[in-house]
Amino acid sequence: PFTLYFTFVIEERHGFNKQTLPFFFKDQVKKFLVGQIIQAPILAGLIKIVYWGGDHFYLYLWLFAVFMLLFLMTVYPDFIAPLFDKYTPMPEGDLRKGIEDLAASVEFPLYKLYVVEGSKRSSHSNA
């Protein structure tokens, strides 16, 4: 109820809301399902580690947390984020060239460059 109020009352009052009610609920269902798919195995892993870990279970929990963090950071951009937004390769042009030049100047390994449509939900940070 709080997200509904925030999105459709407060955001709407200030002209930021771009969502429709069906789109909002579709997003909420997706978030719930993705959350369950991710959180259930993590919770099961945490419980097993505490059960099997003995006196030093906290060290194993820490290692598990580091592994999960690195794994989810790797998986999120390719598999989870596209469920919510549309990503298209950035077209050739001055902006792409400038970004590639900047990445090359600091020796940043730039493999993929995408544009995401961020204005479907809100007009807050549409740059």
C-alpha positions, 0 to 999 in steps of 0.5 A: 500500500505504501508504494501505491500511495507513493507512486500514484498519489505523491509522484502523481501530484508532482508530475513524476509518475509515468506508470499505469496501474496495470504496469505497476502491478506487473512490475510488482509481480515480477519483483516478487517472483524474481525475489522468491527465485533468488531468495529461497536458495540463498535462505536455504544455503544460509540455514544449511551453513549455520547447521553444518558450520559448527562454532565458526559458522560465521566465517562460512556465512561471510564466504557465502555472502561474498560469493553470492554478492559477486555472483549476483553482480555478474548475473544481474545486468544480463538476466535480471535487469532486462526483465524490467527494462528494455536495453538496446545497444547504443548507436554509433555517434559522438556520445558513444565515441566519447564514452569509449574514448573516456573508458580507454583513457582510464584503461576501463574494459568496456565490453558492452554499451547499452541505452536503457529506457528509464522513463516508463516509470518516472521522470525523476532521473531521465537524463 
